Amino acid sequence: MKLPQFSLQGKTALVTGSSRGIGRSILLGLAELGANVVVHGIREGAASEEALTAARALGVKATFIAGDLSVPGGGRSFAEVVLAEVGRVDIAVLNASVQMRKDWLEVSWEDFGFQMRTNFQASLEMLQVLVPRMQAGGWGRILTVGSVQQAKPHPQMLVYAATKCAQMSMVVSLARDLAPSGITVNNLAPGVILTDRNTDVLADDEYADLVKSKIPAAYFGESKDCTGVAQLLCSDAGRYITGQNVYADGGMSL
């Protein structure tokens, strides 16, 4: 069955934090639709090489570009390198983030700044560089990756949850501003997904059962559960959807 409205032939997609986990699944989902892709990680390694190989096996061009988004100005400098390397970015999936578990009374200014720079400031910086090219072309897709913690914040991740709420506010603001240019801006908010970040803490059966009891679907998600949403929102199939938050969380946000 051919679904031309989902085709991304001739488009270039950047997915930050795409050497593993949710980012990798989204990257390969966009490659399946024909998009050339940019794999991102802090440094090159086995995981990024595997992501490149998997993308190229789908018949698209795949490029790895390293970038540390936690440093001041890291988002801007990384985006400038991306444009110099691939020419333009039609689809920006801002997935990279850091997460620190700590009681709010113990959060330091350094803890706050590290998470805010990586999870929010870098996204704004990247878009300041990438969006003008999208506007010039009259087409663009921006997808930020949030969290169920926008609705159900974890008591030990106050700053992480706050960065995701800030990001969602940015999505709404930019969606209004960029819609006349043919650019959509949306947020995908995963629930408890079995990524490297979560598997260690969920190895505790008692804790895992407690978390699962809060999910109406009664099971943990996998990275692939985010892929279909991303494919919709990054293609012409989702052209009339903008400024929206879409949970992929088994109902945990309800």
N, C-alpha and C positions, 0 to 999 in steps of 0.2 A: 504494500500500500504506500503510495507516494503522498506526502503531506507537504506541498511546496511552501506553505506558510511557516514551516519550521526550518526551512533551509537557511544555512549560514554560509553558503558558498561565497567566497570572495571577501568574507569578513575576517577581522583579526581580533582575537579575544585575549585579554590579559586576566589571569586569575592569580591573585596574591595568595601566598601560603598554599601553593598547589602541588607540592611534592608528595603530600600524603593526605589522608583523611577526607573531609568534606571537600576541600579545595581540589584535590586530585579527582574526585568523582565528578565534580562540576566541570572541570577542565576537559575530561574525557567525554562527558556528555555533550559539550559544545563541539568538540572535535568530531564526534559521531555525526553531527549535523553539518559538517563541512568547514567549520571555522579553523583557520590557522591559529595556533595558540602560543602564548608566552607563559612558560612555567617559571614560578618565582619561589625562592627560598632565601634564607639568610646566607647560605653557602652551598656550593655544588657538592653533591655526594651521591651515594648509592640510590637514595630515594628519588632524587631529581632525575637521575639517569633513567630509572625505571619508568618514571612518568613520561619522559621524553620518548622513550622507546615505545610505550603503549600508545601515545598520541600519534607518532609517525606510522605505526602499524595500521592506523585508520585512514592513512592516505593524505594527511595534511602536513603542513610545515609546522615544526615545533622548535622553539628557541628557549634556552634557559638564560635568565638574567638574575643575578644575585642582588640583594639589597637589604640593608638593615633599616627597617622602618621605625625602630625605637629611638633613633638618634634625632636630635633637632634638625629639621630640614631633610630628613631621610626620605620622606615621601616625594618631595619635589625632585630631589636629585635622582631618585630611582626612576620616576616617570620620564624625566628628561633623557636618561639613558635608554629607556624603552623606545621612545620616539626616534631617537637617533639610530637605534638598531633595526626597528621594524617599520618605521615610517609613519604609521598611524595605528590607533587603537579604536575599534568600533564598539567593542564591548568591554567594559571594566567590571570585573567581579572582585569586590574588595572583601576578601575572606580572612586575611591574616590577622591574628589577634594574640594577645597574651592574657593569661588568667592567673591571678594570685589568690590563694586561699589564706585568709588571715582575718582574725577578729577585727572589727572596725576600730576598736580602741587602740590597736597596735599598728594601724596603717600609717606609714611614714610619708613624708612629702615625696621621697624618692619612689616609693611604691605607687603613689598616685600618679606622678609624672610619667613613669615608665608605661603604665597601662593606658593613660590618656593619650600619650604621644603615639603609641603603636596602634591603638584601637580606634582613635578618632582623628587626631591631628594629622596623621599620615594620610588618612583617606581624603581629608579636605585638600591637603597639599597635592596629592596625585591628581585629583579632579581639576584643580586650578590649572594644571599643565595639560591634561588630556582633553578636557571638554571643548576648548576652542577649536580643536581639529574636528571633533564630532559636529559642532555647530556649523563649521565650514562645509561639511559634507551633507548636512541636513538629515543625519540619522545617527542614533547612538542608543546604547543600552547601558545603564548603570545599575548594578545589583550589589547592595551591601549585604553582608551576612551578619545578622544579629544573633539573638538568643531568646529562648523561652524566659530567660531571666528579666527580659523587659517587662513581663507580666508577673513572674514569680521569682523575685530575686532570692538568691541563696544568702543566708545570713553571714557567711564567711567570704562573700565575694561582692561586697557593696560597691567597690569602685568599678569592677568589671561590669556589673549590671548597669551602673550609671553611664559608662562609656557607650553601652549599646543603646540606651535611651537617648543619649545625645546624638548618636548616629542616626537614629530614627527621626529625630527632629530635623536633622540636616536633609534627610530624604524628602520629607514633606516640603521643606522650603525650596529645595532644588527642583523638585517635580513641577511645581508651579512655574518656576522661572524658565525651565528648559523645554517644557512641552511645546511651545511654538516652534522650536528648532527641530522637532522630530525626535527628541530624546526622552526616553522614559527612565524613571528613577524609582526603584522599589527595594524592599528589604525582605530577605528570607530569614526567618527566625527558627532555627532548629531547636528541638528539644534535647533529650538525653540520647546522644548518638554514640555508638560504640567505636570511638576513635581512640588513638593512643592516649589522648588527654584524659579520657574517662575510664578506660579499662582498668587501670591500676586501682583507682579508688573503688570501682565497682567489683573488684575481686573479693571484697569483704561481703560475704553473702547476706549478713544481717542488714548492712547498709543498702545493698542492692535491692533487697526485698522492700525496704522502707521507701526507696525512691520509686520503685516500680508500682507501689501501691498508690502513688500520686498520678499515675498515667492511666487514663480511662481505657486505652487500648491494651494495657497490661503487658507491654513488652517494650524493650529498648529498640530504638531505631538504628539503621545502618546508614553509612554515608550515601548509598544509592537512593535513599528515601528523599534526599534533597535534590537529586539530579533533574527529575522531571519538572519540578517547579522552576528551576533555573533555565531549563530549555524553553519553557513557555515564556518566561519573562525576558529572555535575551533574544527572542526571535520576533518575527512579524506576527506570529500567532498571538502574542501578548501586546500588540501595538497600542491597544486602547486601555491598558492597565498602567497606571502611574501613581506614585505617591502612596503605594499600599504596603502594608506589612502582612506577610503570609507566613503563618506558623506551620512547620512540619514537625509536629511534636506528639502525635498520638493523642491529642486532646489535653495535654498537661497544662496548657495555658487557660483552660476553661474554668 
